[in-house]
Every structure is written in C-alpha cells, then in structure tokens.
Amino acid sequence: MKAIRIHAFGGPDALSYEEVPTPTIQANEVLVRNKAAGINPIDWKTCSGGGAASFIGKLPFVPGWEFSGVVELAGAAVEDFKPGDEVFGFIRFPEAAGCYAEYVAAPVSQIAHKPANMLFSTAAGLGLAGLTAWQALFDKGQLSSGQRVLVLAAAGGVGHLAVQLAKAAGAHVTGSASAANHAYLQSLGCDEVIDYQTQEVGKSAQNMDLVIDGMGGDTGIEALACLKPGGRIVTLPSVTADAVIRAAEADGKQALGIRVEPNGEQLAELAKRYTEGSLQLTLAAEVPLAEARSAHQQSASGHVRGKLVLTI
Ligand SMILES: NC(=O)c1ccc[n+]([C@@H]2O[C@H](COP(=O)([O-])OP(=O)(O)OC[C@H]3O[C@@H](n4cnc5c(N)ncnc54)[C@H](OP(=O)(O)O)[C@@H]3O)[C@@H](O)[C@H]2O)c1
C-alpha cells in the first residue's frame, strides 16, 4: 500500500510518499481501508524529533493518529464492527499508529461508527482534537453549566471544538484569536472574543472558572491572571506545561497538563453531537496524501482555522 513515512526525524522534507507493507490485525482490531487522515501539530512536532518521538521506537515511522474509512476485515474477537462499516478513530497515541496510509489497523475500543451525514474527511479530523477538547473541558476541567470559560487559540483544531462543546454545556465562552477569526468564533458560539494581537489576554478576560490553554508558554502564564479564585487552567502544549504549572503554583492557582487519550465511547458521543447538529468541524483544507509535506508546512504556520486533513 501507499503511505507517508519518515526514515529520519526532520522537517517536511523528511516525509516520503512510498510503498510500505499493509498492516496486519489482532483479534480485537479491524483493518480499515482508509479514506482520510487528520493532521495535528503533534504530527510535525513528532516527525521533527519532538512531540511523541520518544514513544515511536525504531524508524521508519508512518505518522498520523486519526483517520476515517471503511472496515475491510474484522478480527476474530470483534463484535460491534463488520466489513463495510464506516468508522473513524484516534488510535494508539502516543505510540505509532500509521494513519497516513491507505490501510490502518485499529483497536476497536478506540474507534466509533461514522455518522452517515458526515464526510470521511470531516470524521478524520474529529478524533484527536475532539477528544482533547472533551477531556480538557470535562475530565480535567470539570466544567459545569453557568461557568465562565476562556479558550486560547479558539479558532484552531482543538479550540473550535472546545468552544462549541463548552457552549453546549451551558458555559459563558470567551475565545482568543486574531481579528480575522472573530466573526468565525462568534458563529461557533463565543460570547466574547479577544484579539491577542492588540489586547493583553491577562487584562482582557476576568473571573474565569476555566482556561483551556491552546498556546502554552508565556501566553498560558499570562492567562493565569484571568482565573477567579478556585479556577483552573488546563494547558495543552506539553513542552511548556511544566512552566505553566510552576507559575500557577507560585500564584496559588490550579493548573493541569493533559495527554489526550484514545476513547471510543467519547468518540461516539462526539459523533452523536455531530448527527444532532450541535457540533461542527471546520475543514481548513483537504490535501492529497502524497502532498503531506505541504499539509505539515500549513499546520506549522500556527494559523490553521479548524482542521487540515489528508485525503486518500
Ligand atoms: N497535550 C495534548 O494531549 C494535546 C492535544 C492536542 C493538542 N495539543 C497542543 O495544543 C496546541 C493547540 O492545538 P491545535 O491542534 O488546536 O493547534 P492549531 O490548530 O494549529 O491552532 C491554530 C490556531 O492557533 C491560533 N493562534 C495562533 N497564535 C495565537 C495566539 N497567540 N493567541 C491565540 N490564538 C492563536 C490561530 O488563530 P489565528 O489564525 O487567528 O492567529 C489558529 O486558528 C498545540 O500546541 C498542540 O500540540 C496538545
């Protein structure tokens, strides 16, 4: 089958479109004829030797942790999925999952049925960012109705889903983005918007119960000033999580890091929200698998609205 592989860690040029062996499946897995794979910042961070690189083991490595496609073969112990089923998933993270490929072997506890009204490309982008948003808001953030939430990088992959999920949970939602994204954030449900290019985040939002920090580093530290007493920040970029947590502790604030976990039940809940119409996914662009280098360049620019996906 065709796939994207890297043979050495590096920038986009390290991505090579080539022939690789088709994966085999275990009893509790399905083989999926893949239609699309989602792109996330962790992909290019890992390919360049950061991110999840320490979990990858020996190179070569086929990147990608999320996908959507059609079940071709089901393992002997699989009950809920059969050949022909349309599925999507976020799998094996942080170990190698091989989703930038024509076929993917997926553990069934980490996939869900794709809603009939959802495109494969849309479903492929939902897993990693959707579960991050869900786990940050509800599992780590303990968000409840009536609370005030600030989402930093609200127009990005995680942020645009977090805004919608927080709004649906009955929260008052503030989002940060450049001015060009403000009308978009309001269309997603943001009650208030901050222009990070002209406003200081720490002075522009106050009395927050929860900050979902999609930026980390100095921006995350600045956002500690937005928390009300007893509020908490969930900081997403792992490379700066310790710095944000240390700054929060010094300031008497609660801060938590996160590592998104595969979860088929939560994927099914996201799919249900999509079917019901309360959750949308914005596709920034669909890029052919063979042109994955260009998709990594776009993602690394830091200004994608919604999700980029590779089509297969
Ligand atoms: N720990 C975990 O498990 C986990 C899971 C998922 C993601 N993450 C991390 O979380 C971060 C966000 O992920 P993502 O997929 O949402 O990223 P993304 O899609 O690449 O985010 C892009 C967005 O960031 C916005 N942005 C850029 N600079 C900004 C600033 N200074 N203030 C506010 N917004 C700004 C851009 O809006 P404008 O175009 O308007 O500037 C753009 O819409 C990444 O570092 C990612 O690696 C961690």
The ligand as an SDF file (V2000), in Angstrom:
LIG
                    3D

 48 52  0  0  0  0  0  0  0  0999 V2000
   -1.4080   17.6100   25.3630 N   0  0  0  0  0  0  0  0  0  0  0  0
   -2.2530   17.1100   24.4620 C   0  0  0  0  0  0  0  0  0  0  0  0
   -2.7650   15.9860   24.6030 O   0  0  0  0  0  0  0  0  0  0  0  0
   -2.6000   17.9280   23.2420 C   0  0  0  0  0  0  0  0  0  0  0  0
   -3.6410   17.5030   22.4030 C   0  0  0  0  0  0  0  0  0  0  0  0
   -3.9600   18.3060   21.3070 C   0  0  0  0  0  0  0  0  0  0  0  0
   -3.2520   19.4750   21.0470 C   0  0  0  0  0  0  0  0  0  0  0  0
   -2.2130   19.8270   21.8720 N   0  0  0  0  0  0  0  0  0  0  0  0
   -1.4440   21.0630   21.6170 C   0  0  0  0  0  0  0  0  0  0  0  0
   -2.3370   22.1570   21.7730 O   0  0  0  0  0  0  0  0  0  0  0  0
   -1.9680   23.2020   20.8840 C   0  0  0  0  0  0  0  0  0  0  0  0
   -3.1850   23.6020   20.0560 C   0  0  0  0  0  0  0  0  0  0  0  0
   -3.5060   22.5200   19.1750 O   0  0  0  0  0  0  0  0  0  0  0  0
   -4.4210   22.7590   17.8970 P   0  0  0  0  0  0  0  0  0  0  0  0
   -4.4960   21.4940   17.1560 O   0  0  0  0  0  0  0  0  0  0  0  0
   -5.6930   23.4290   18.2870 O   0  0  0  0  0  0  0  0  0  0  0  0
   -3.4940   23.8250   17.0960 O   0  0  0  0  0  0  0  0  0  0  0  0
   -3.7770   24.5820   15.7530 P   0  0  0  0  0  0  0  0  0  0  0  0
   -4.9930   24.0700   15.0950 O   0  0  0  0  0  0  0  0  0  0  0  0
   -2.5140   24.5750   14.9700 O   0  0  0  0  0  0  0  0  0  0  0  0
   -4.0470   26.1080   16.2340 O   0  0  0  0  0  0  0  0  0  0  0  0
   -4.0890   27.0890   15.2580 C   0  0  0  0  0  0  0  0  0  0  0  0
   -4.8050   28.3060   15.7970 C   0  0  0  0  0  0  0  0  0  0  0  0
   -3.9740   28.9840   16.7430 O   0  0  0  0  0  0  0  0  0  0  0  0
   -4.3580   30.3440   16.6970 C   0  0  0  0  0  0  0  0  0  0  0  0
   -3.3130   31.1960   17.2700 N   0  0  0  0  0  0  0  0  0  0  0  0
   -2.0370   31.3460   16.8520 C   0  0  0  0  0  0  0  0  0  0  0  0
   -1.3790   32.1770   17.6910 N   0  0  0  0  0  0  0  0  0  0  0  0
   -2.2760   32.5460   18.6560 C   0  0  0  0  0  0  0  0  0  0  0  0
   -2.2070   33.3760   19.8100 C   0  0  0  0  0  0  0  0  0  0  0  0
   -1.0650   33.9920   20.1680 N   0  0  0  0  0  0  0  0  0  0  0  0
   -3.3050   33.5050   20.5790 N   0  0  0  0  0  0  0  0  0  0  0  0
   -4.4630   32.8720   20.2510 C   0  0  0  0  0  0  0  0  0  0  0  0
   -4.6060   32.0800   19.1650 N   0  0  0  0  0  0  0  0  0  0  0  0
   -3.5160   31.9330   18.3780 C   0  0  0  0  0  0  0  0  0  0  0  0
   -4.6220   30.6300   15.2530 C   0  0  0  0  0  0  0  0  0  0  0  0
   -5.5750   31.6690   15.1690 O   0  0  0  0  0  0  0  0  0  0  0  0
   -5.2270   32.9790   14.3010 P   0  0  0  0  0  0  0  0  0  0  0  0
   -5.0430   32.4660   12.8790 O   0  0  0  0  0  0  0  0  0  0  0  0
   -6.4040   33.8440   14.4920 O   0  0  0  0  0  0  0  0  0  0  0  0
   -3.9290   33.5080   14.8380 O   0  0  0  0  0  0  0  0  0  0  0  0
   -5.1280   29.2820   14.7040 C   0  0  0  0  0  0  0  0  0  0  0  0
   -6.5090   29.2740   14.4580 O   0  0  0  0  0  0  0  0  0  0  0  0
   -0.7800   22.6690   20.0640 C   0  0  0  0  0  0  0  0  0  0  0  0
    0.4180   23.1000   20.6730 O   0  0  0  0  0  0  0  0  0  0  0  0
   -0.9230   21.1650   20.1890 C   0  0  0  0  0  0  0  0  0  0  0  0
    0.2840   20.4790   20.0070 O   0  0  0  0  0  0  0  0  0  0  0  0
   -1.8780   19.0820   22.9590 C   0  0  0  0  0  0  0  0  0  0  0  0
  1  2  1  0
  2  3  2  0
  2  4  1  0
  4  5  1  0
  4 48  2  0
  5  6  2  0
  6  7  1  0
  7  8  2  0
  8  9  1  0
  8 48  1  0
  9 10  1  0
  9 46  1  0
 10 11  1  0
 11 12  1  0
 11 44  1  0
 12 13  1  0
 13 14  1  0
 14 15  2  0
 14 16  1  0
 14 17  1  0
 17 18  1  0
 18 19  2  0
 18 20  1  0
 18 21  1  0
 21 22  1  0
 22 23  1  0
 23 24  1  0
 23 42  1  0
 24 25  1  0
 25 26  1  0
 25 36  1  0
 26 27  1  0
 26 35  1  0
 27 28  2  0
 28 29  1  0
 29 30  1  0
 29 35  2  0
 30 31  1  0
 30 32  2  0
 32 33  1  0
 33 34  2  0
 34 35  1  0
 36 37  1  0
 36 42  1  0
 37 38  1  0
 38 39  2  0
 38 40  1  0
 38 41  1  0
 42 43  1  0
 44 45  1  0
 44 46  1  0
 46 47  1  0
M  CHG  2   8   1  16  -1
M  END
$$$$
